[in-house]
């Protein structure tokens, strides 16, 4: 057998013990609330800051 080859017989009839696997629950920490924040900056100032941040990334 060459490099990277495998015995296909080893790939058949594999048993898995799924009972011991801890599954991830993606909706465990869903949040249906509301997010608010206060800022003394105007919308135009915030947009300007965002533009500056995007320019810094480039």
mmCIF file of the N, C-alpha and C atoms, coordinates in Angstrom:
data_MODEL
# 
_entry.id   MODEL 
# 
loop_
_atom_site.group_PDB 
_atom_site.id 
_atom_site.type_symbol 
_atom_site.label_atom_id 
_atom_site.label_alt_id 
_atom_site.label_comp_id 
_atom_site.label_asym_id 
_atom_site.label_entity_id 
_atom_site.label_seq_id 
_atom_site.pdbx_PDB_ins_code 
_atom_site.Cartn_x 
_atom_site.Cartn_y 
_atom_site.Cartn_z 
_atom_site.occupancy 
_atom_site.B_iso_or_equiv 
_atom_site.pdbx_formal_charge 
_atom_site.auth_seq_id 
_atom_site.auth_comp_id 
_atom_site.auth_asym_id 
_atom_site.auth_atom_id 
_atom_site.pdbx_PDB_model_num 
ATOM 1   N N  . UNK A 1 1  ? 0.844   -1.191 0.000  1.00 0.00 ? 1  UNK A N  1 
ATOM 2   C CA . UNK A 1 1  ? 0.000   0.000  0.000  1.00 0.00 ? 1  UNK A CA 1 
ATOM 3   C C  . UNK A 1 1  ? 0.884   1.246  0.000  1.00 0.00 ? 1  UNK A C  1 
ATOM 4   N N  . UNK A 1 2  ? 0.422   2.234  -0.691 1.00 0.00 ? 2  UNK A N  1 
ATOM 5   C CA . UNK A 1 2  ? 1.171   3.472  -0.755 1.00 0.00 ? 2  UNK A CA 1 
ATOM 6   C C  . UNK A 1 2  ? 0.829   4.403  0.383  1.00 0.00 ? 2  UNK A C  1 
ATOM 7   N N  . UNK A 1 3  ? 1.524   5.497  0.429  1.00 0.00 ? 3  UNK A N  1 
ATOM 8   C CA . UNK A 1 3  ? 1.295   6.495  1.469  1.00 0.00 ? 3  UNK A CA 1 
ATOM 9   C C  . UNK A 1 3  ? -0.130  7.034  1.374  1.00 0.00 ? 3  UNK A C  1 
ATOM 10  N N  . UNK A 1 4  ? -0.823  7.131  2.499  1.00 0.00 ? 4  UNK A N  1 
ATOM 11  C CA . UNK A 1 4  ? -2.169  7.680  2.530  1.00 0.00 ? 4  UNK A CA 1 
ATOM 12  C C  . UNK A 1 4  ? -3.256  6.670  2.257  1.00 0.00 ? 4  UNK A C  1 
ATOM 13  N N  . UNK A 1 5  ? -2.913  5.444  1.982  1.00 0.00 ? 5  UNK A N  1 
ATOM 14  C CA . UNK A 1 5  ? -3.936  4.436  1.723  1.00 0.00 ? 5  UNK A CA 1 
ATOM 15  C C  . UNK A 1 5  ? -4.382  3.826  3.051  1.00 0.00 ? 5  UNK A C  1 
ATOM 16  N N  . UNK A 1 6  ? -5.491  3.172  3.034  1.00 0.00 ? 6  UNK A N  1 
ATOM 17  C CA . UNK A 1 6  ? -6.020  2.549  4.246  1.00 0.00 ? 6  UNK A CA 1 
ATOM 18  C C  . UNK A 1 6  ? -6.740  1.265  3.877  1.00 0.00 ? 6  UNK A C  1 
ATOM 19  N N  . UNK A 1 7  ? -6.939  0.467  4.865  1.00 0.00 ? 7  UNK A N  1 
ATOM 20  C CA . UNK A 1 7  ? -7.629  -0.800 4.674  1.00 0.00 ? 7  UNK A CA 1 
ATOM 21  C C  . UNK A 1 7  ? -9.125  -0.549 4.798  1.00 0.00 ? 7  UNK A C  1 
ATOM 22  N N  . UNK A 1 8  ? -9.863  -0.686 3.722  1.00 0.00 ? 8  UNK A N  1 
ATOM 23  C CA . UNK A 1 8  ? -11.296 -0.400 3.734  1.00 0.00 ? 8  UNK A CA 1 
ATOM 24  C C  . UNK A 1 8  ? -12.058 -1.305 4.695  1.00 0.00 ? 8  UNK A C  1 
ATOM 25  N N  . UNK A 1 9  ? -11.541 -2.485 4.960  1.00 0.00 ? 9  UNK A N  1 
ATOM 26  C CA . UNK A 1 9  ? -12.235 -3.381 5.884  1.00 0.00 ? 9  UNK A CA 1 
ATOM 27  C C  . UNK A 1 9  ? -12.270 -2.803 7.298  1.00 0.00 ? 9  UNK A C  1 
ATOM 28  N N  . UNK A 1 10 ? -11.306 -1.960 7.639  1.00 0.00 ? 10 UNK A N  1 
ATOM 29  C CA . UNK A 1 10 ? -11.292 -1.327 8.956  1.00 0.00 ? 10 UNK A CA 1 
ATOM 30  C C  . UNK A 1 10 ? -12.365 -0.242 9.066  1.00 0.00 ? 10 UNK A C  1 
ATOM 31  N N  . UNK A 1 11 ? -12.827 0.255  7.939  1.00 0.00 ? 11 UNK A N  1 
ATOM 32  C CA . UNK A 1 11 ? -13.814 1.330  7.940  1.00 0.00 ? 11 UNK A CA 1 
ATOM 33  C C  . UNK A 1 11 ? -15.246 0.808  8.025  1.00 0.00 ? 11 UNK A C  1 
ATOM 34  N N  . UNK A 1 12 ? -15.443 -0.471 7.830  1.00 0.00 ? 12 UNK A N  1 
ATOM 35  C CA . UNK A 1 12 ? -16.779 -1.047 7.853  1.00 0.00 ? 12 UNK A CA 1 
ATOM 36  C C  . UNK A 1 12 ? -17.116 -1.532 9.259  1.00 0.00 ? 12 UNK A C  1 
ATOM 37  N N  . UNK A 1 13 ? -18.372 -1.517 9.568  1.00 0.00 ? 13 UNK A N  1 
ATOM 38  C CA . UNK A 1 13 ? -18.900 -2.069 10.814 1.00 0.00 ? 13 UNK A CA 1 
ATOM 39  C C  . UNK A 1 13 ? -18.294 -1.435 12.070 1.00 0.00 ? 13 UNK A C  1 
ATOM 40  N N  . UNK A 1 14 ? -18.100 -0.151 12.040 1.00 0.00 ? 14 UNK A N  1 
ATOM 41  C CA . UNK A 1 14 ? -17.595 0.528  13.228 1.00 0.00 ? 14 UNK A CA 1 
ATOM 42  C C  . UNK A 1 14 ? -18.740 0.743  14.201 1.00 0.00 ? 14 UNK A C  1 
ATOM 43  N N  . UNK A 1 15 ? -18.467 0.553  15.463 1.00 0.00 ? 15 UNK A N  1 
ATOM 44  C CA . UNK A 1 15 ? -19.483 0.771  16.492 1.00 0.00 ? 15 UNK A CA 1 
ATOM 45  C C  . UNK A 1 15 ? -19.192 2.086  17.189 1.00 0.00 ? 15 UNK A C  1 
ATOM 46  N N  . UNK A 1 16 ? -20.260 2.810  17.459 1.00 0.00 ? 16 UNK A N  1 
ATOM 47  C CA . UNK A 1 16 ? -20.123 4.081  18.166 1.00 0.00 ? 16 UNK A CA 1 
ATOM 48  C C  . UNK A 1 16 ? -20.945 4.031  19.431 1.00 0.00 ? 16 UNK A C  1 
ATOM 49  N N  . UNK A 1 17 ? -20.415 4.604  20.478 1.00 0.00 ? 17 UNK A N  1 
ATOM 50  C CA . UNK A 1 17 ? -21.122 4.679  21.743 1.00 0.00 ? 17 UNK A CA 1 
ATOM 51  C C  . UNK A 1 17 ? -21.594 6.120  21.922 1.00 0.00 ? 17 UNK A C  1 
ATOM 52  N N  . UNK A 1 18 ? -22.746 6.442  21.305 1.00 0.00 ? 18 UNK A N  1 
ATOM 53  C CA . UNK A 1 18 ? -23.251 7.814  21.319 1.00 0.00 ? 18 UNK A CA 1 
ATOM 54  C C  . UNK A 1 18 ? -23.828 8.240  22.657 1.00 0.00 ? 18 UNK A C  1 
ATOM 55  N N  . UNK A 1 19 ? -24.060 7.317  23.556 1.00 0.00 ? 19 UNK A N  1 
ATOM 56  C CA . UNK A 1 19 ? -24.673 7.675  24.830 1.00 0.00 ? 19 UNK A CA 1 
ATOM 57  C C  . UNK A 1 19 ? -23.732 8.488  25.714 1.00 0.00 ? 19 UNK A C  1 
ATOM 58  N N  . UNK A 1 20 ? -22.427 8.358  25.542 1.00 0.00 ? 20 UNK A N  1 
ATOM 59  C CA . UNK A 1 20 ? -21.467 9.064  26.384 1.00 0.00 ? 20 UNK A CA 1 
ATOM 60  C C  . UNK A 1 20 ? -21.076 10.426 25.819 1.00 0.00 ? 20 UNK A C  1 
ATOM 61  N N  . UNK A 1 21 ? -21.651 10.804 24.691 1.00 0.00 ? 21 UNK A N  1 
ATOM 62  C CA . UNK A 1 21 ? -21.290 12.054 24.041 1.00 0.00 ? 21 UNK A CA 1 
ATOM 63  C C  . UNK A 1 21 ? -22.154 13.183 24.587 1.00 0.00 ? 21 UNK A C  1 
ATOM 64  N N  . UNK A 1 22 ? -21.500 14.277 25.024 1.00 0.00 ? 22 UNK A N  1 
ATOM 65  C CA . UNK A 1 22 ? -22.233 15.453 25.475 1.00 0.00 ? 22 UNK A CA 1 
ATOM 66  C C  . UNK A 1 22 ? -22.582 16.304 24.267 1.00 0.00 ? 22 UNK A C  1 
ATOM 67  N N  . UNK A 1 23 ? -23.850 16.403 23.963 1.00 0.00 ? 23 UNK A N  1 
ATOM 68  C CA . UNK A 1 23 ? -24.298 17.174 22.808 1.00 0.00 ? 23 UNK A CA 1 
ATOM 69  C C  . UNK A 1 23 ? -24.358 18.655 23.158 1.00 0.00 ? 23 UNK A C  1 
ATOM 70  N N  . UNK A 1 24 ? -24.217 19.477 22.153 1.00 0.00 ? 24 UNK A N  1 
ATOM 71  C CA . UNK A 1 24 ? -24.306 20.919 22.315 1.00 0.00 ? 24 UNK A CA 1 
ATOM 72  C C  . UNK A 1 24 ? -25.723 21.348 21.982 1.00 0.00 ? 24 UNK A C  1 
ATOM 73  N N  . UNK A 1 25 ? -26.346 22.082 22.879 1.00 0.00 ? 25 UNK A N  1 
ATOM 74  C CA . UNK A 1 25 ? -27.677 22.619 22.638 1.00 0.00 ? 25 UNK A CA 1 
ATOM 75  C C  . UNK A 1 25 ? -27.518 24.062 22.188 1.00 0.00 ? 25 UNK A C  1 
ATOM 76  N N  . UNK A 1 26 ? -27.793 24.317 20.909 1.00 0.00 ? 26 UNK A N  1 
ATOM 77  C CA . UNK A 1 26 ? -27.545 25.648 20.360 1.00 0.00 ? 26 UNK A CA 1 
ATOM 78  C C  . UNK A 1 26 ? -28.547 26.687 20.840 1.00 0.00 ? 26 UNK A C  1 
ATOM 79  N N  . UNK A 1 27 ? -29.707 26.256 21.295 1.00 0.00 ? 27 UNK A N  1 
ATOM 80  C CA . UNK A 1 27 ? -30.726 27.207 21.736 1.00 0.00 ? 27 UNK A CA 1 
ATOM 81  C C  . UNK A 1 27 ? -30.804 27.319 23.257 1.00 0.00 ? 27 UNK A C  1 
ATOM 82  N N  . UNK A 1 28 ? -29.802 26.786 23.946 1.00 0.00 ? 28 UNK A N  1 
ATOM 83  C CA . UNK A 1 28 ? -29.813 26.779 25.402 1.00 0.00 ? 28 UNK A CA 1 
ATOM 84  C C  . UNK A 1 28 ? -29.820 28.192 25.980 1.00 0.00 ? 28 UNK A C  1 
ATOM 85  N N  . UNK A 1 29 ? -29.124 29.119 25.324 1.00 0.00 ? 29 UNK A N  1 
ATOM 86  C CA . UNK A 1 29 ? -28.998 30.474 25.853 1.00 0.00 ? 29 UNK A CA 1 
ATOM 87  C C  . UNK A 1 29 ? -29.629 31.518 24.940 1.00 0.00 ? 29 UNK A C  1 
ATOM 88  N N  . UNK A 1 30 ? -30.714 31.157 24.262 1.00 0.00 ? 30 UNK A N  1 
ATOM 89  C CA . UNK A 1 30 ? -31.409 32.128 23.422 1.00 0.00 ? 30 UNK A CA 1 
ATOM 90  C C  . UNK A 1 30 ? -31.919 33.276 24.277 1.00 0.00 ? 30 UNK A C  1 
ATOM 91  N N  . UNK A 1 31 ? -31.930 34.451 23.688 1.00 0.00 ? 31 UNK A N  1 
ATOM 92  C CA . UNK A 1 31 ? -32.387 35.639 24.409 1.00 0.00 ? 31 UNK A CA 1 
ATOM 93  C C  . UNK A 1 31 ? -33.462 36.321 23.573 1.00 0.00 ? 31 UNK A C  1 
ATOM 94  N N  . UNK A 1 32 ? -34.632 36.493 24.146 1.00 0.00 ? 32 UNK A N  1 
ATOM 95  C CA . UNK A 1 32 ? -35.738 37.127 23.439 1.00 0.00 ? 32 UNK A CA 1 
ATOM 96  C C  . UNK A 1 32 ? -36.023 38.513 23.990 1.00 0.00 ? 32 UNK A C  1 
ATOM 97  N N  . UNK A 1 33 ? -35.061 39.112 24.651 1.00 0.00 ? 33 UNK A N  1 
ATOM 98  C CA . UNK A 1 33 ? -35.261 40.418 25.282 1.00 0.00 ? 33 UNK A CA 1 
ATOM 99  C C  . UNK A 1 33 ? -34.919 41.557 24.351 1.00 0.00 ? 33 UNK A C  1 
ATOM 100 N N  . UNK A 1 34 ? -34.631 42.675 24.955 1.00 0.00 ? 34 UNK A N  1 
ATOM 101 C CA . UNK A 1 34 ? -34.349 43.898 24.223 1.00 0.00 ? 34 UNK A CA 1 
ATOM 102 C C  . UNK A 1 34 ? -33.011 44.452 24.686 1.00 0.00 ? 34 UNK A C  1 
ATOM 103 N N  . UNK A 1 35 ? -32.237 44.989 23.767 1.00 0.00 ? 35 UNK A N  1 
ATOM 104 C CA . UNK A 1 35 ? -30.951 45.567 24.078 1.00 0.00 ? 35 UNK A CA 1 
ATOM 105 C C  . UNK A 1 35 ? -31.029 47.066 23.851 1.00 0.00 ? 35 UNK A C  1 
ATOM 106 N N  . UNK A 1 36 ? -30.668 47.824 24.862 1.00 0.00 ? 36 UNK A N  1 
ATOM 107 C CA . UNK A 1 36 ? -30.640 49.277 24.728 1.00 0.00 ? 36 UNK A CA 1 
ATOM 108 C C  . UNK A 1 36 ? -29.332 49.799 25.312 1.00 0.00 ? 36 UNK A C  1 
ATOM 109 N N  . UNK A 1 37 ? -28.899 50.945 24.829 1.00 0.00 ? 37 UNK A N  1 
ATOM 110 C CA . UNK A 1 37 ? -27.731 51.612 25.397 1.00 0.00 ? 37 UNK A CA 1 
ATOM 111 C C  . UNK A 1 37 ? -27.897 53.106 25.171 1.00 0.00 ? 37 UNK A C  1 
ATOM 112 N N  . UNK A 1 38 ? -27.220 53.858 25.997 1.00 0.00 ? 38 UNK A N  1 
ATOM 113 C CA . UNK A 1 38 ? -27.284 55.304 25.886 1.00 0.00 ? 38 UNK A CA 1 
ATOM 114 C C  . UNK A 1 38 ? -25.917 55.825 25.483 1.00 0.00 ? 38 UNK A C  1 
ATOM 115 N N  . UNK A 1 39 ? -25.918 56.813 24.614 1.00 0.00 ? 39 UNK A N  1 
ATOM 116 C CA . UNK A 1 39 ? -24.681 57.427 24.167 1.00 0.00 ? 39 UNK A CA 1 
ATOM 117 C C  . UNK A 1 39 ? -24.923 58.916 23.994 1.00 0.00 ? 39 UNK A C  1 
ATOM 118 N N  . UNK A 1 40 ? -23.910 59.676 24.313 1.00 0.00 ? 40 UNK A N  1 
ATOM 119 C CA . UNK A 1 40 ? -24.013 61.129 24.127 1.00 0.00 ? 40 UNK A CA 1 
ATOM 120 C C  . UNK A 1 40 ? -23.670 61.531 22.698 1.00 0.00 ? 40 UNK A C  1 
ATOM 121 N N  . UNK A 1 41 ? -23.226 60.570 21.900 1.00 0.00 ? 41 UNK A N  1 
ATOM 122 C CA . UNK A 1 41 ? -22.858 60.851 20.523 1.00 0.00 ? 41 UNK A CA 1 
ATOM 123 C C  . UNK A 1 41 ? -24.087 60.773 19.620 1.00 0.00 ? 41 UNK A C  1 
ATOM 124 N N  . UNK A 1 42 ? -24.079 61.591 18.573 1.00 0.00 ? 42 UNK A N  1 
ATOM 125 C CA . UNK A 1 42 ? -25.178 61.552 17.607 1.00 0.00 ? 42 UNK A CA 1 
ATOM 126 C C  . UNK A 1 42 ? -24.976 60.371 16.668 1.00 0.00 ? 42 UNK A C  1 
ATOM 127 N N  . UNK A 1 43 ? -26.005 60.062 15.924 1.00 0.00 ? 43 UNK A N  1 
ATOM 128 C CA . UNK A 1 43 ? -25.923 58.974 14.954 1.00 0.00 ? 43 UNK A CA 1 
ATOM 129 C C  . UNK A 1 43 ? -24.820 59.253 13.934 1.00 0.00 ? 43 UNK A C  1 
ATOM 130 N N  . UNK A 1 44 ? -24.711 60.478 13.483 1.00 0.00 ? 44 UNK A N  1 
ATOM 131 C CA . UNK A 1 44 ? -23.683 60.843 12.505 1.00 0.00 ? 44 UNK A CA 1 
ATOM 132 C C  . UNK A 1 44 ? -22.286 60.625 13.079 1.00 0.00 ? 44 UNK A C  1 
ATOM 133 N N  . UNK A 1 45 ? -22.093 60.952 14.351 1.00 0.00 ? 45 UNK A N  1 
ATOM 134 C CA . UNK A 1 45 ? -20.788 60.749 14.982 1.00 0.00 ? 45 UNK A CA 1 
ATOM 135 C C  . UNK A 1 45 ? -20.462 59.259 15.112 1.00 0.00 ? 45 UNK A C  1 
ATOM 136 N N  . UNK A 1 46 ? -21.467 58.475 15.452 1.00 0.00 ? 46 UNK A N  1 
ATOM 137 C CA . UNK A 1 46 ? -21.256 57.031 15.566 1.00 0.00 ? 46 UNK A CA 1 
ATOM 138 C C  . UNK A 1 46 ? -20.919 56.418 14.207 1.00 0.00 ? 46 UNK A C  1 
ATOM 139 N N  . UNK A 1 47 ? -21.615 56.853 13.169 1.00 0.00 ? 47 UNK A N  1 
ATOM 140 C CA . UNK A 1 47 ? -21.349 56.355 11.817 1.00 0.00 ? 47 UNK A CA 1 
ATOM 141 C C  . UNK A 1 47 ? -19.942 56.749 11.382 1.00 0.00 ? 47 UNK A C  1 
ATOM 142 N N  . UNK A 1 48 ? -19.531 57.952 11.737 1.00 0.00 ? 48 UNK A N  1 
ATOM 143 C CA . UNK A 1 48 ? -18.188 58.410 11.410 1.00 0.00 ? 48 UNK A CA 1 
ATOM 144 C C  . UNK A 1 48 ? -17.132 57.553 12.109 1.00 0.00 ? 48 UNK A C  1 
ATOM 145 N N  . UNK A 1 49 ? -17.369 57.240 13.376 1.00 0.00 ? 49 UNK A N  1 
ATOM 146 C CA . UNK A 1 49 ? -16.442 56.379 14.102 1.00 0.00 ? 49 UNK A CA 1 
ATOM 147 C C  . UNK A 1 49 ? -16.380 54.987 13.472 1.00 0.00 ? 49 UNK A C  1 
ATOM 148 N N  . UNK A 1 50 ? -17.508 54.472 13.047 1.00 0.00 ? 50 UNK A N  1 
ATOM 149 C CA . UNK A 1 50 ? -17.545 53.164 12.387 1.00 0.00 ? 50 UNK A CA 1 
ATOM 150 C C  . UNK A 1 50 ? -16.721 53.199 11.105 1.00 0.00 ? 50 UNK A C  1 
ATOM 151 N N  . UNK A 1 51 ? -16.875 54.266 10.350 1.00 0.00 ? 51 UNK A N  1 
ATOM 152 C CA . UNK A 1 51 ? -16.101 54.414 9.123  1.00 0.00 ? 51 UNK A CA 1 
ATOM 153 C C  . UNK A 1 51 ? -14.611 54.446 9.420  1.00 0.00 ? 51 UNK A C  1 
ATOM 154 N N  . UNK A 1 52 ? -14.214 55.132 10.484 1.00 0.00 ? 52 UNK A N  1 
ATOM 155 C CA . UNK A 1 52 ? -12.802 55.183 10.874 1.00 0.00 ? 52 UNK A CA 1 
ATOM 156 C C  . UNK A 1 52 ? -12.287 53.807 11.262 1.00 0.00 ? 52 UNK A C  1 
ATOM 157 N N  . UNK A 1 53 ? -13.105 53.049 11.973 1.00 0.00 ? 53 UNK A N  1 
ATOM 158 C CA . UNK A 1 53 ? -12.711 51.700 12.372 1.00 0.00 ? 53 UNK A CA 1 
ATOM 159 C C  . UNK A 1 53 ? -12.535 50.801 11.150 1.00 0.00 ? 53 UNK A C  1 
ATOM 160 N N  . UNK A 1 54 ? -13.429 50.920 10.174 1.00 0.00 ? 54 UNK A N  1 
ATOM 161 C CA . UNK A 1 54 ? -13.322 50.119 8.962  1.00 0.00 ? 54 UNK A CA 1 
ATOM 162 C C  . UNK A 1 54 ? -12.065 50.502 8.176  1.00 0.00 ? 54 UNK A C  1 
ATOM 163 N N  . UNK A 1 55 ? -11.745 51.793 8.140  1.00 0.00 ? 55 UNK A N  1 
ATOM 164 C CA . UNK A 1 55 ? -10.546 52.236 7.442  1.00 0.00 ? 55 UNK A CA 1 
ATOM 165 C C  . UNK A 1 55 ? -9.281  51.687 8.111  1.00 0.00 ? 55 UNK A C  1 
ATOM 166 N N  . UNK A 1 56 ? -9.289  51.586 9.437  1.00 0.00 ? 56 UNK A N  1 
ATOM 167 C CA . UNK A 1 56 ? -8.139  51.070 10.172 1.00 0.00 ? 56 UNK A CA 1 
ATOM 168 C C  . UNK A 1 56 ? -7.895  49.595 9.861  1.00 0.00 ? 56 UNK A C  1 
ATOM 169 N N  . UNK A 1 57 ? -8.943  48.839 9.570  1.00 0.00 ? 57 UNK A N  1 
ATOM 170 C CA . UNK A 1 57 ? -8.810  47.412 9.264  1.00 0.00 ? 57 UNK A CA 1 
ATOM 171 C C  . UNK A 1 57 ? -8.084  47.191 7.951  1.00 0.00 ? 57 UNK A C  1 
ATOM 172 N N  . UNK A 1 58 ? -8.206  48.106 7.030  1.00 0.00 ? 58 UNK A N  1 
ATOM 173 C CA . UNK A 1 58 ? -7.596  47.956 5.700  1.00 0.00 ? 58 UNK A CA 1 
ATOM 174 C C  . UNK A 1 58 ? -6.174  48.325 5.796  1.00 0.00 ? 58 UNK A C  1 
# 
